[in-house]
Amino acid sequence: MHQAEVAAAQAYIRLLAATRAALASPEDAPLYMPVLSSPMEEADEALRLAGLAGNEDRFFALVREMQPSVSGSGR
């Protein structure tokens, strides 16, 4: 795994955590949604720099390598 790929996977994992936190309380979600714009931009840029934009299969394989619980199989 290249450093750019690691950075992209880490950015996605951070975005996922921020999204889960924002949506944990549905009634408060509209207040927190604007906070997600920065992690989304970070993840988009990291994907682009790693050459993974449009290559979801490779990207999600990398994410599962780094954090298997993200795939949902650990639920």
C-alpha positions in Angstrom: 0.0 0.0 0.0 1.4 3.4 -1.0 1.4 6.4 1.3 -1.2 8.2 -0.8 -3.4 5.2 -0.6 -3.0 5.0 3.2 -3.9 8.7 3.4 -7.0 8.2 1.3 -8.2 5.2 3.4 -7.5 7.1 6.6 -9.4 10.2 5.3 -12.4 8.0 4.5 -12.3 6.3 7.9 -12.3 9.8 9.5 -15.2 10.9 7.3 -17.1 7.7 8.2 -16.6 8.3 11.9 -17.7 12.0 11.6 -20.8 11.0 9.6 -21.7 8.4 12.2 -21.3 10.9 15.0 -23.4 13.5 13.1 -26.2 11.0 12.4 -26.2 9.4 15.9 -28.9 11.8 16.9 -31.3 12.2 13.9 -33.0 15.2 15.4 -29.6 17.0 15.7 -28.2 15.8 12.3 -29.1 19.0 10.4 -27.0 21.0 12.8 -24.0 18.8 12.3 -24.2 18.2 8.6 -22.2 21.4 7.6 -19.3 20.1 9.8 -18.9 17.2 7.4 -17.9 19.4 4.5 -14.2 19.5 5.6 -13.8 15.7 6.0 -15.6 15.2 2.7 -13.2 17.6 0.9 -10.2 15.9 2.6 -11.4 12.4 1.5 -12.1 13.6 -2.1 -8.7 15.2 -2.4 -6.9 12.2 -0.9 -8.7 9.8 -3.3 -7.7 12.0 -6.3 -4.1 12.2 -5.2 -3.9 8.4 -4.7 -5.4 7.8 -8.1 -8.3 6.0 -6.5 -11.2 8.2 -7.6 -13.4 6.0 -9.7 -11.7 2.8 -8.5 -14.0 2.0 -5.6 -13.1 -1.8 -5.6 -9.5 -1.1 -5.0 -10.3 1.7 -2.5 -12.6 -0.3 -0.4 -10.2 -3.2 -0.3 -7.6 -0.8 1.1 -10.1 0.5 3.7 -11.0 -3.1 4.7 -7.3 -3.9 5.1 -6.9 -1.0 7.5 -10.1 -1.3 9.4 -12.0 -4.6 8.8 -14.9 -3.4 10.9 -15.8 -0.8 8.3 -17.0 -3.5 5.9 -19.9 -4.3 8.3 -18.9 -8.0 8.7 -18.0 -7.4 12.3 -21.6 -6.5 13.3 
